[in-house]
Amino acid sequence: MEYPYRRAMLKDLTDNYKLNGLSYKQLIALLGEPLNSSRDINQFYYPVYEYYGSDIDPIYTITLDITLLKDSTVGDSKVTEWKK
């Protein structure tokens, strides 16, 4: 998938917003629905950038990873880069 504006949005988000402590509803209002990639319902991610090269599998990705606490507030947020 291509997300042409998400890199700039991520920079603005990390420079100007504090995600930790937001409620799940506040997070969704700010960022929209996340993708859930973990068996743990309290962890999910937002894709920021994906590069595929000449294959169908990505070879480079950037995601915003979110972990919720038991009270459904954001406990941790981090940017993850992955390279094949």
Secondary structure as UniProt FT lines:
FT   TURN            4..5
FT   HELIX           6..16
FT   TURN            20..21
FT   HELIX           24..31
FT   TURN            41..42
FT   STRAND          43..51
FT   TURN            53..54
FT   STRAND          60..68
FT   TURN            70..71
FT   STRAND          73..83
//
